[in-house]
Amino acid sequence: MASLRSRHLPFSVVLAAAVTLRVWFAATYPYAFFFPDSRSYIESSLLGEPGVIRPFGYSWLLKPFLRMPYERIALAQHMLGVLILAAAYAFLLRRGCRPWLAALAVLPVAVDARVLTVEHYVLAETAYLAATAGGLFLLAGRDRLGWFAAAGGGALLGFAAVTRTVGLPILALAAAYLLVRRVSLLRLGAFALPVLAILGGYLLWYHQHRGVYAFGQYQGRFLYARVMPIADCDRLRLTVSQRALCMPEAPRSWDQRPDNYIWSAASPARRLYPSETGDPVLGDFADTVIKQRPLSYVGMVAEQSWWHLTWRPPLNDDADCLARVWLPPVTVGSDCVARYYTPADRLGAMPAPHFLVDNPDARRLHAYGRVVTTPGPLYAVGILVTLFAAGWRVRRRSWRSAADALLFTGAGVGLLVVSVATSLFDYRYAVPAVLLIPIGLALAVTRIVSAASTARRLDAFIGGGRAARGSTRAPGNGQDGGGRTAPVPSEVRPW
């Protein structure tokens, strides 16, 4: 028992820190935080139908909480955050990581102030992270993938995709991972069946309510806003209707906050196409800009994706305001910080508004949040180490562990890039990377250490065999004195 406690002592410290921080956060901010997106999630849940802006997955999870004080949503998400890091630790131990390394890998998601703040919001990020991580844990958890784990992984990843559509590319990544592992057709079918059922069922349900097969009807609008910073309309070949969507007088600060092109009353998209029926027109405009300025689009996405890997991205005042929303506030509801929920005319079930005066704990949490966030260079290190681990091929060593590392690091980085490519740079969208990239890094380090040990043992074995053959007249190369092939030690065999 003493050795077991010693073995898991690092994780016990991390777990205690995670629980303590979340209890402190909930006691300091006794009501849930609301963002403008929160209203659409609540509205869809109350109406029981898919929204045109965001998919329904998170709204479905909110249904049990609609008649309760919304702080219970925040409490449930804080508890879910603790379960996520415990599941991640168990997964890393199963995949051969040392306990101290596994504990270190889950430390960021345990203590990151932005993660804590996002968990307190009525937003889909925490639920999305839980579904995505759970699906990947099931797919990569064992050396031999069982059909039940394959089906469970597909179901969780499929649900994640209808919680946030940025999860759709993760399904392709997971499928590629299974193909690299060469799983059987039965396992591939077990993975694909729930994915197709969830996505197909959602498309049919959306069509029943909205008349089109889609996961939402704002994708074209979001992409329109994304490309507007590079839309030099004087040099583009545009139709008359497309040229009406140009906004040469747009404020320069909108380059880093392209969401203003969606929500601002000054935006031509908001003025000319106020409803979801204009989404195809806005999508066509975005496609035209990308086709005529592909290098500018790629350069913009690459630059702002790189910001996630840096210590301090060069944010202007408008973008920095959005960044501060995801940190613990000193005074709730002031400019550029989190706000509590307020009633809405169309949502009669919304509880009454709550307010909170400034308090010393909020100041302390705010000071904590200004320091304890996951540094971007950690993501860069995770990418480089994972690529090195994947490229280092040692004889008699399986490539499976490299595939695991690539799966998690690729998922984390992919979510960062896709969110920038389709929306904007926002720390809120980096929450999955706080967990997934450190897991990939831990798996890569474990592979490198194990491969180095295997290489040393293999060299010693081969060197010892040559020395033995040089001192006898026994048959050569791999045979013992009786002419039989010498066995390869188990520690250098593929696993």
BAZASE-659255 format. One record per residue (C-alpha): x, z, y; residue in one letter. Coordinates in steps of 0.001 Angstrom, whole numbers, always signed. Example, Ala and Ser with C-alpha at 12.3 -4.5 7.8 and 13.67 -1.06 7.14 Angstrom:
2
+---------+---------+---------+--------+
:       u :       w :       v : residu :
+---------+---------+---------+--------+
:  +12300 :   +7800 :   -4500 :      A :
:  +13670 :   +7140 :   -1060 :      S :
+---------+---------+---------+--------+
This chain:
495
+---------+---------+---------+--------+
:       u :       w :       v : residu :
+---------+---------+---------+--------+
:      +0 :      +0 :      +0 :      M :
:   +2840 :    +851 :   +2388 :      A :
:   +4531 :   -2489 :   +1701 :      S :
:   +1223 :   -4303 :   +2296 :      L :
:    +791 :   -2583 :   +5666 :      R :
:   +4373 :   -3433 :   +6589 :      S :
:   +3892 :   -7058 :   +5553 :      R :
:    +850 :   -7525 :   +7790 :      H :
:   +1942 :   -5233 :  +10627 :      L :
:   +2615 :   -8107 :  +13091 :      P :
:    -875 :   -9496 :  +12578 :      F :
:   -2386 :   -6019 :  +12854 :      S :
:    -815 :   -5718 :  +16305 :      V :
:   -2098 :   -9168 :  +17318 :      V :
:   -5584 :   -8400 :  +15984 :      L :
:   -5688 :   -5061 :  +17795 :      A :
:   -4658 :   -6779 :  +21027 :      A :
:   -7342 :   -9458 :  +20573 :      A :
:  -10108 :   -6932 :  +19971 :      V :
:   -8975 :   -4648 :  +22799 :      T :
:   -8853 :   -7493 :  +25313 :      L :
:  -12305 :   -8739 :  +24367 :      R :
:  -13854 :   -5264 :  +24561 :      V :
:  -12199 :   -4763 :  +27951 :      W :
:  -13449 :   -8173 :  +29142 :      F :
:  -17038 :   -7516 :  +28022 :      A :
:  -17042 :   -4075 :  +29647 :      A :
:  -15657 :   -5467 :  +32910 :      T :
:  -18066 :   -8406 :  +33096 :      Y :
:  -21310 :   -7157 :  +31506 :      P :
:  -23207 :  -10434 :  +32009 :      Y :
:  -22476 :  -13896 :  +30663 :      A :
:  -20782 :  -16471 :  +32884 :      F :
:  -22640 :  -19658 :  +33755 :      F :
:  -21264 :  -23099 :  +34596 :      F :
:  -23443 :  -26052 :  +35676 :      P :
:  -23178 :  -27397 :  +32115 :      D :
:  -24733 :  -24156 :  +30828 :      S :
:  -28111 :  -25099 :  +32305 :      R :
:  -28331 :  -28300 :  +30276 :      S :
:  -27456 :  -26469 :  +27054 :      Y :
:  -30142 :  -23841 :  +27692 :      I :
:  -32710 :  -26429 :  +28728 :      E :
:  -32176 :  -28516 :  +25590 :      S :
:  -32455 :  -25403 :  +23443 :      S :
:  -35717 :  -24342 :  +25109 :      L :
:  -37240 :  -27817 :  +24876 :      L :
:  -35986 :  -28412 :  +21324 :      G :
:  -34852 :  -31952 :  +22050 :      E :
:  -31491 :  -33653 :  +22609 :      P :
:  -30188 :  -33869 :  +26153 :      G :
:  -29001 :  -37127 :  +27643 :      V :
:  -25738 :  -35605 :  +28895 :      I :
:  -24506 :  -33370 :  +26076 :      R :
:  -25233 :  -33284 :  +22333 :      P :
:  -27538 :  -30687 :  +20814 :      F :
:  -25245 :  -28792 :  +18429 :      G :
:  -24493 :  -25886 :  +20748 :      Y :
:  -28086 :  -25777 :  +21984 :      S :
:  -29179 :  -25313 :  +18390 :      W :
:  -26859 :  -22321 :  +18041 :      L :
:  -28337 :  -20806 :  +21209 :      L :
:  -31883 :  -20675 :  +19861 :      K :
:  -31681 :  -17106 :  +18436 :      P :
:  -30441 :  -15847 :  +21824 :      F :
:  -33042 :  -17418 :  +24119 :      L :
:  -35282 :  -14353 :  +24337 :      R :
:  -32367 :  -11935 :  +24653 :      M :
:  -30094 :  -11013 :  +27534 :      P :
:  -27514 :  -13777 :  +27724 :      Y :
:  -24606 :  -11341 :  +27616 :      E :
:  -25223 :  -11273 :  +23872 :      R :
:  -24140 :  -14914 :  +23755 :      I :
:  -20836 :  -13891 :  +25339 :      A :
:  -20452 :  -10970 :  +22905 :      L :
:  -21156 :  -13235 :  +19928 :      A :
:  -18548 :  -15734 :  +21147 :      Q :
:  -15957 :  -12988 :  +21619 :      H :
:  -16552 :  -11869 :  +18036 :      M :
:  -16321 :  -15480 :  +16900 :      L :
:  -12958 :  -15731 :  +18664 :      G :
:  -11641 :  -12805 :  +16621 :      V :
:  -12935 :  -14376 :  +13392 :      L :
:  -11210 :  -17657 :  +14273 :      I :
:   -7787 :  -16054 :  +14623 :      L :
:   -8282 :  -14036 :  +11398 :      A :
:   -9229 :  -17214 :   +9518 :      A :
:   -6229 :  -19022 :  +10997 :      A :
:   -3887 :  -16239 :   +9864 :      Y :
:   -5311 :  -16294 :   +6323 :      A :
:   -4963 :  -20082 :   +6215 :      F :
:   -1309 :  -20000 :   +7289 :      L :
:    -481 :  -17387 :   +4644 :      L :
:   -2123 :  -19579 :   +2012 :      R :
:     -19 :  -22517 :   +3174 :      R :
:   +3206 :  -20547 :   +2671 :      G :
:   +3979 :  -19312 :   +6200 :      C :
:   +5721 :  -15969 :   +6580 :      R :
:   +3365 :  -13246 :   +7879 :      P :
:   +5343 :  -12761 :  +11096 :      W :
:   +5274 :  -16515 :  +11784 :      L :
:   +1547 :  -16734 :  +11054 :      A :
:    +895 :  -13812 :  +13404 :      A :
:   +2980 :  -15477 :  +16093 :      L :
:   +1007 :  -18718 :  +15685 :      A :
:   -2348 :  -17020 :  +16347 :      V :
:   -1016 :  -14911 :  +19235 :      L :
:   -1914 :  -17502 :  +21927 :      P :
:   -5599 :  -17679 :  +20990 :      V :
:   -5667 :  -13885 :  +20723 :      A :
:   -4408 :  -13114 :  +24238 :      V :
:   -4781 :  -16254 :  +26381 :      D :
:   -6793 :  -15320 :  +29487 :      A :
:   -8424 :  -18752 :  +29689 :      R :
:   -9625 :  -18439 :  +26097 :      V :
:  -11125 :  -15031 :  +26901 :      L :
:  -12870 :  -16394 :  +29983 :      T :
:  -14266 :  -19477 :  +28238 :      V :
:  -15612 :  -17254 :  +25440 :      E :
:  -17602 :  -15390 :  +28110 :      H :
:  -19250 :  -18601 :  +29358 :      Y :
:  -22445 :  -20079 :  +27950 :      V :
:  -20495 :  -23174 :  +26969 :      L :
:  -19856 :  -25048 :  +23725 :      A :
:  -16055 :  -24710 :  +23575 :      E :
:  -15847 :  -21591 :  +21383 :      T :
:  -18411 :  -22864 :  +18885 :      A :
:  -16720 :  -26262 :  +18844 :      Y :
:  -13318 :  -24692 :  +18157 :      L :
:  -14750 :  -22591 :  +15323 :      A :
:  -16370 :  -25608 :  +13639 :      A :
:  -13297 :  -27822 :  +14063 :      T :
:  -10791 :  -25222 :  +12905 :      A :
:  -13014 :  -24182 :   +9994 :      G :
:  -13353 :  -27772 :   +8819 :      G :
:   -9613 :  -28379 :   +8984 :      L :
:   -8890 :  -25086 :   +7191 :      F :
:  -11136 :  -26129 :   +4319 :      L :
:   -9570 :  -29584 :   +4006 :      L :
:   -5964 :  -28354 :   +4119 :      A :
:   -6333 :  -24924 :   +2521 :      G :
:   -5344 :  -25719 :   -1077 :      R :
:   -2872 :  -27947 :   -2866 :      D :
:   -5750 :  -29534 :   -4780 :      R :
:   -8798 :  -30240 :   -2649 :      L :
:  -12030 :  -29246 :   -4368 :      G :
:  -15246 :  -31144 :   -3852 :      W :
:  -16927 :  -28070 :   -2338 :      F :
:  -14143 :  -27644 :    +233 :      A :
:  -14270 :  -31375 :    +995 :      A :
:  -18018 :  -31233 :   +1576 :      A :
:  -17748 :  -28060 :   +3656 :      G :
:  -14974 :  -29547 :   +5756 :      G :
:  -17002 :  -32689 :   +6372 :      G :
:  -20093 :  -30681 :   +7301 :      A :
:  -18209 :  -28508 :   +9811 :      L :
:  -16399 :  -31429 :  +11413 :      L :
:  -19630 :  -33414 :  +11556 :      G :
:  -21365 :  -30511 :  +13266 :      F :
:  -18424 :  -30197 :  +15666 :      A :
:  -18915 :  -33860 :  +16635 :      A :
:  -22566 :  -33242 :  +17580 :      V :
:  -21492 :  -30126 :  +19485 :      T :
:  -18963 :  -32007 :  +21600 :      R :
:  -18594 :  -35758 :  +21140 :      T :
:  -14861 :  -35494 :  +21790 :      V :
:  -14787 :  -34371 :  +18150 :      G :
:  -15656 :  -37838 :  +16843 :      L :
:  -11992 :  -38997 :  +16739 :      P :
:  -11106 :  -35861 :  +14746 :      I :
:  -13294 :  -37200 :  +11942 :      L :
:  -11107 :  -40321 :  +11772 :      A :
:   -7965 :  -38166 :  +11782 :      L :
:   -9321 :  -36021 :   +8941 :      A :
:  -10221 :  -39111 :   +6916 :      A :
:   -6702 :  -40511 :   +7412 :      A :
:   -5264 :  -37159 :   +6298 :      Y :
:   -7277 :  -37263 :   +3075 :      L :
:   -6126 :  -40822 :   +2398 :      L :
:   -2490 :  -39780 :   +2894 :      V :
:   -3045 :  -36979 :    +396 :      R :
:   -4506 :  -39529 :   -2024 :      R :
:   -7512 :  -37410 :   -2896 :      V :
:   -9946 :  -38802 :   -5432 :      S :
:  -12922 :  -40951 :   -4538 :      L :
:  -15179 :  -38046 :   -5499 :      L :
:  -13526 :  -35836 :   -2883 :      R :
:  -13624 :  -38577 :    -266 :      L :
:  -17300 :  -39077 :    -989 :      G :
:  -17935 :  -35328 :    -789 :      A :
:  -16288 :  -35316 :   +2649 :      F :
:  -18022 :  -38444 :   +3934 :      A :
:  -21553 :  -37665 :   +2738 :      L :
:  -22277 :  -34676 :   +5043 :      P :
:  -20539 :  -36440 :   +7929 :      V :
:  -22768 :  -39487 :   +7553 :      L :
:  -25843 :  -37319 :   +7036 :      A :
:  -25213 :  -35260 :  +10193 :      I :
:  -24209 :  -38149 :  +12446 :      L :
:  -26823 :  -40538 :  +11092 :      G :
:  -29528 :  -37906 :  +11232 :      G :
:  -28627 :  -37089 :  +14819 :      Y :
:  -28756 :  -40744 :  +15856 :      L :
:  -32196 :  -41126 :  +14280 :      L :
:  -33429 :  -37924 :  +15914 :      W :
:  -32091 :  -39025 :  +19301 :      Y :
:  -33807 :  -42392 :  +18912 :      H :
:  -37065 :  -40649 :  +18116 :      Q :
:  -36907 :  -38741 :  +21417 :      H :
:  -35072 :  -41181 :  +23716 :      R :
:  -35671 :  -44605 :  +22240 :      G :
:  -31986 :  -45494 :  +21711 :      V :
:  -29453 :  -44771 :  +19005 :      Y :
:  -26833 :  -42655 :  +20764 :      A :
:  -25221 :  -39223 :  +20943 :      F :
:  -25970 :  -39180 :  +24666 :      G :
:  -26556 :  -41522 :  +27578 :      Q :
:  -23909 :  -40438 :  +30015 :      Y :
:  -20802 :  -41801 :  +28284 :      Q :
:  -20767 :  -44890 :  +30500 :      G :
:  -21202 :  -42721 :  +33586 :      R :
:  -18325 :  -40442 :  +32579 :      F :
:  -16060 :  -43425 :  +31920 :      L :
:  -17076 :  -44976 :  +35246 :      Y :
:  -15947 :  -41815 :  +37018 :      A :
:  -12738 :  -41748 :  +35002 :      R :
:  -11645 :  -45244 :  +36062 :      V :
:  -12667 :  -45024 :  +39714 :      M :
:   -9268 :  -43657 :  +40858 :      P :
:   -7633 :  -46908 :  +39651 :      I :
:  -10475 :  -49244 :  +40643 :      A :
:   -8818 :  -51277 :  +43411 :      D :
:  -11903 :  -53368 :  +44028 :      C :
:  -10147 :  -55750 :  +46449 :      D :
:   -8018 :  -57002 :  +43547 :      R :
:  -10631 :  -56893 :  +40789 :      L :
:  -12901 :  -59717 :  +39678 :      R :
:  -16342 :  -58114 :  +39869 :      L :
:  -19938 :  -59220 :  +39934 :      T :
:  -22071 :  -58475 :  +42986 :      V :
:  -23779 :  -55549 :  +41257 :      S :
:  -20436 :  -54180 :  +40090 :      Q :
:  -18903 :  -54432 :  +43554 :      R :
:  -21730 :  -52272 :  +44866 :      A :
:  -20350 :  -49470 :  +42692 :      L :
:  -17005 :  -49424 :  +44522 :      C :
:  -16270 :  -46564 :  +46882 :      M :
:  -13155 :  -47352 :  +48942 :      P :
:  -13856 :  -44442 :  +51307 :      E :
:  -13791 :  -41840 :  +48500 :      A :
:  -11766 :  -38685 :  +49347 :      P :
:   -8254 :  -38687 :  +47906 :      R :
:   -8934 :  -35355 :  +46212 :      S :
:  -11394 :  -37142 :  +43939 :      W :
:   -8471 :  -38796 :  +42146 :      D :
:   -7985 :  -35510 :  +40280 :      Q :
:  -11682 :  -34601 :  +40263 :      R :
:  -13356 :  -37836 :  +39149 :      P :
:  -16434 :  -35844 :  +38120 :      D :
:  -17401 :  -36051 :  +41786 :      N :
:  -18207 :  -39716 :  +41172 :      Y :
:  -20921 :  -38472 :  +38804 :      I :
:  -22468 :  -35551 :  +40637 :      W :
:  -21832 :  -36097 :  +44344 :      S :
:  -24708 :  -37518 :  +46408 :      A :
:  -22138 :  -39731 :  +48153 :      A :
:  -21304 :  -41551 :  +44909 :      S :
:  -22775 :  -45064 :  +44609 :      P :
:  -23464 :  -44383 :  +40927 :      A :
:  -25617 :  -41397 :  +41817 :      R :
:  -27346 :  -43350 :  +44586 :      R :
:  -27953 :  -46657 :  +42754 :      L :
:  -28369 :  -45461 :  +39164 :      Y :
:  -29656 :  -41880 :  +39271 :      P :
:  -31070 :  -41828 :  +35724 :      S :
:  -29622 :  -42373 :  +32277 :      E :
:  -31068 :  -45894 :  +32136 :      T :
:  -28210 :  -47053 :  +34362 :      G :
:  -25588 :  -45930 :  +31901 :      D :
:  -24948 :  -49420 :  +30422 :      P :
:  -24290 :  -50843 :  +33899 :      V :
:  -21793 :  -48089 :  +34689 :      L :
:  -20179 :  -48527 :  +31288 :      G :
:  -19770 :  -52270 :  +31881 :      D :
:  -18076 :  -51547 :  +35209 :      F :
:  -15646 :  -49165 :  +33489 :      A :
:  -14883 :  -51712 :  +30749 :      D :
:  -14187 :  -54366 :  +33403 :      T :
:  -11755 :  -52116 :  +35251 :      V :
:   -9907 :  -51108 :  +32073 :      I :
:   -9597 :  -54724 :  +30882 :      K :
:   -8237 :  -55906 :  +34231 :      Q :
:   -5997 :  -52896 :  +34848 :      R :
:   -5013 :  -51673 :  +31371 :      P :
:   -1530 :  -50474 :  +32358 :      L :
:   -2905 :  -48475 :  +35279 :      S :
:   -5462 :  -46845 :  +32999 :      Y :
:   -2882 :  -46013 :  +30322 :      V :
:    -504 :  -44713 :  +32974 :      G :
:   -3169 :  -42464 :  +34490 :      M :
:   -4127 :  -41049 :  +31085 :      V :
:    -488 :  -40534 :  +30096 :      A :
:    +369 :  -38806 :  +33370 :      E :
:   -2535 :  -36391 :  +33316 :      Q :
:   -2146 :  -35731 :  +29588 :      S :
:   +1458 :  -34825 :  +30341 :      W :
:    +211 :  -32211 :  +32800 :      W :
:   -1056 :  -30206 :  +29826 :      H :
:   +2566 :  -29961 :  +28609 :      L :
:   +4052 :  -28723 :  +31881 :      T :
:   +4384 :  -25273 :  +33443 :      W :
:   +2555 :  -26117 :  +36673 :      R :
:    +688 :  -29433 :  +36975 :      P :
:    +616 :  -30915 :  +40509 :      P :
:   -3033 :  -30108 :  +41210 :      L :
:   -4599 :  -30673 :  +44610 :      N :
:   -6933 :  -28089 :  +46120 :      D :
:  -10040 :  -29588 :  +44549 :      D :
:   -8575 :  -29651 :  +41024 :      A :
:   -6975 :  -26239 :  +41469 :      D :
:  -10410 :  -24857 :  +42338 :      C :
:  -11691 :  -26045 :  +38946 :      L :
:   -8640 :  -24530 :  +37214 :      A :
:   -9380 :  -21083 :  +38690 :      R :
:  -12907 :  -21154 :  +37271 :      V :
:  -11392 :  -20532 :  +33824 :      W :
:   -9538 :  -17348 :  +34818 :      L :
:  -10971 :  -13808 :  +35040 :      P :
:  -12469 :  -13441 :  +38544 :      P :
:  -11934 :  -10573 :  +40941 :      V :
:  -15420 :  -10926 :  +42406 :      T :
:  -17943 :  -12829 :  +40318 :      V :
:  -19723 :  -15617 :  +42168 :      G :
:  -17258 :  -16191 :  +44985 :      S :
:  -15705 :  -19591 :  +45584 :      D :
:  -13872 :  -21287 :  +42694 :      C :
:  -14515 :  -18498 :  +40160 :      V :
:  -16962 :  -17752 :  +37377 :      A :
:  -20570 :  -17003 :  +38225 :      R :
:  -23280 :  -15047 :  +36464 :      Y :
:  -26482 :  -16733 :  +35355 :      Y :
:  -29321 :  -17242 :  +37801 :      T :
:  -32980 :  -18177 :  +37186 :      P :
:  -34067 :  -21798 :  +37284 :      A :
:  -37448 :  -23174 :  +38254 :      D :
:  -37798 :  -25329 :  +35148 :      R :
:  -36539 :  -22690 :  +32743 :      L :
:  -39089 :  -19903 :  +32815 :      G :
:  -37412 :  -18076 :  +29928 :      A :
:  -34213 :  -17571 :  +31927 :      M :
:  -33593 :  -13897 :  +32629 :      P :
:  -33382 :  -12482 :  +36141 :      A :
:  -30092 :  -12877 :  +38023 :      P :
:  -27469 :  -10174 :  +37901 :      H :
:  -24746 :   -9307 :  +40343 :      F :
:  -21630 :   -7194 :  +40115 :      L :
:  -19617 :   -5606 :  +42876 :      V :
:  -15852 :   -5751 :  +42872 :      D :
:  -14236 :   -3243 :  +40511 :      N :
:  -10668 :   -2217 :  +39642 :      P :
:  -10845 :   -3573 :  +36073 :      D :
:  -11736 :   -7027 :  +37371 :      A :
:   -8655 :   -6936 :  +39586 :      R :
:   -6498 :   -5936 :  +36629 :      R :
:   -7943 :   -8668 :  +34399 :      L :
:   -7443 :  -11207 :  +37156 :      H :
:   -3800 :  -10162 :  +37494 :      A :
:   -3465 :  -10413 :  +33710 :      Y :
:   -4977 :  -13903 :  +33767 :      G :
:   -2517 :  -15141 :  +36372 :      R :
:    +334 :  -14391 :  +33948 :      V :
:    -919 :  -14539 :  +30343 :      V :
:   -1927 :  -18110 :  +29624 :      T :
:    -455 :  -20449 :  +27025 :      T :
:   +2431 :  -22348 :  +28652 :      P :
:   +2244 :  -26119 :  +28434 :      G :
:   +5844 :  -26485 :  +27177 :      P :
:   +4764 :  -24712 :  +23972 :      L :
:   +2596 :  -27732 :  +23213 :      Y :
:   +5572 :  -30020 :  +23856 :      A :
:   +7719 :  -27979 :  +21465 :      V :
:   +4963 :  -28148 :  +18859 :      G :
:   +4822 :  -31931 :  +19120 :      I :
:   +8588 :  -32392 :  +18840 :      L :
:   +9041 :  -29955 :  +15946 :      V :
:   +6118 :  -31471 :  +14054 :      T :
:   +7507 :  -34985 :  +14437 :      L :
:  +10932 :  -33781 :  +13286 :      F :
:   +9420 :  -32054 :  +10250 :      A :
:   +7478 :  -35198 :   +9359 :      A :
:  +10512 :  -37446 :   +9710 :      G :
:  +12894 :  -35264 :   +7690 :      W :
:  +12485 :  -36485 :   +4129 :      R :
:  +14330 :  -34352 :   +1566 :      V :
:  +14694 :  -35546 :   -1999 :      R :
:  +12297 :  -33908 :   -4405 :      R :
:  +10230 :  -32503 :   -1564 :      R :
:   +6528 :  -33319 :   -1152 :      S :
:   +5316 :  -34887 :   +2096 :      W :
:   +2135 :  -32791 :   +1897 :      R :
:   +3360 :  -29989 :   +4174 :      S :
:   +4297 :  -32553 :   +6824 :      A :
:    +798 :  -34023 :   +6618 :      A :
:    -676 :  -30566 :   +7216 :      D :
:   +1452 :  -30056 :  +10327 :      A :
:    +577 :  -33519 :  +11641 :      L :
:   -3120 :  -32865 :  +11038 :      L :
:   -3282 :  -29747 :  +13219 :      F :
:    -834 :  -30818 :  +15910 :      T :
:   -2432 :  -34264 :  +16026 :      G :
:   -5892 :  -32746 :  +16367 :      A :
:   -4795 :  -30510 :  +19243 :      G :
:   -2936 :  -33242 :  +21105 :      V :
:   -5634 :  -35800 :  +20375 :      G :
:   -8301 :  -33609 :  +21952 :      L :
:   -6171 :  -33222 :  +25084 :      L :
:   -5608 :  -36969 :  +25408 :      V :
:   -9191 :  -37993 :  +24610 :      V :
:  -10614 :  -35515 :  +27121 :      S :
:   -8308 :  -36888 :  +29829 :      V :
:   -9049 :  -40500 :  +28860 :      A :
:  -12822 :  -40061 :  +28979 :      T :
:  -13324 :  -37317 :  +31568 :      S :
:  -10597 :  -35516 :  +33517 :      L :
:   -7739 :  -33024 :  +33324 :      F :
:   -9388 :  -29637 :  +32767 :      D :
:   -7983 :  -26476 :  +31196 :      Y :
:  -11375 :  -25874 :  +29615 :      R :
:  -10782 :  -28863 :  +27345 :      Y :
:   -7374 :  -27471 :  +26309 :      A :
:   -8878 :  -24442 :  +24541 :      V :
:   -8725 :  -26050 :  +21039 :      P :
:   -5029 :  -26862 :  +21585 :      A :
:   -4294 :  -23148 :  +22135 :      V :
:   -5048 :  -22648 :  +18429 :      L :
:   -4404 :  -25991 :  +16735 :      L :
:    -958 :  -26893 :  +18097 :      I :
:    +632 :  -23476 :  +17332 :      P :
:    -762 :  -23741 :  +13787 :      I :
:    +825 :  -27166 :  +13435 :      G :
:   +4074 :  -25758 :  +14827 :      L :
:   +4075 :  -22894 :  +12292 :      A :
:   +3445 :  -25316 :   +9421 :      L :
:   +6244 :  -27583 :  +10663 :      A :
:   +8730 :  -24702 :  +10940 :      V :
:   +7802 :  -23572 :   +7432 :      T :
:   +8411 :  -27076 :   +6107 :      R :
:  +11770 :  -27387 :   +7871 :      I :
:  +13023 :  -24035 :   +6560 :      V :
:  +11768 :  -24766 :   +3056 :      S :
:  +13200 :  -28290 :   +3064 :      A :
:  +16585 :  -27032 :   +4262 :      A :
:  +16630 :  -24460 :   +1463 :      S :
:  +15646 :  -27113 :   -1065 :      T :
:  +18405 :  -29424 :    +156 :      A :
:  +21038 :  -26680 :    -166 :      R :
:  +19910 :  -25760 :   -3671 :      R :
:  +19755 :  -29385 :   -4740 :      L :
:  +23266 :  -30027 :   -3407 :      D :
:  +24531 :  -26931 :   -5197 :      A :
:  +22851 :  -27992 :   -8427 :      F :
:  +24250 :  -31526 :   -8257 :      I :
:  +27702 :  -30258 :   -7286 :      G :
:  +27712 :  -27744 :  -10117 :      G :
:  +26672 :  -30404 :  -12618 :      G :
:  +29484 :  -32711 :  -11540 :      R :
:  +32006 :  -29927 :  -11839 :      A :
:  +30798 :  -29124 :  -15332 :      A :
:  +30988 :  -32766 :  -16387 :      R :
:  +34500 :  -33048 :  -15019 :      G :
:  +35719 :  -30229 :  -17296 :      S :
:  +34180 :  -31532 :  -20560 :      T :
:  +33820 :  -34743 :  -22463 :      R :
:  +30063 :  -34500 :  -22587 :      A :
:  +27998 :  -37594 :  -21797 :      P :
:  +27666 :  -38229 :  -18086 :      G :
:  +25103 :  -37921 :  -15337 :      N :
:  +22472 :  -35319 :  -15936 :      G :
:  +23181 :  -34578 :  -19625 :      Q :
:  +24265 :  -31293 :  -21149 :      D :
:  +26831 :  -30912 :  -23906 :      G :
:  +24304 :  -31872 :  -26587 :      G :
:  +23442 :  -35189 :  -24944 :      G :
:  +20145 :  -33888 :  -23569 :      R :
:  +19101 :  -34377 :  -19949 :      T :
:  +19801 :  -31232 :  -17944 :      A :
:  +16607 :  -29751 :  -16475 :      P :
:  +16074 :  -29647 :  -12720 :      V :
:  +15594 :  -26064 :  -11500 :      P :
:  +11992 :  -25337 :  -10587 :      S :
:  +12864 :  -24409 :   -7023 :      E :
:  +13909 :  -27997 :   -6240 :      V :
:  +11045 :  -29721 :   -7969 :      R :
:   +8272 :  -31292 :   -5875 :      P :
:   +5231 :  -29053 :   -5365 :      W :
+---------+---------+---------+--------+
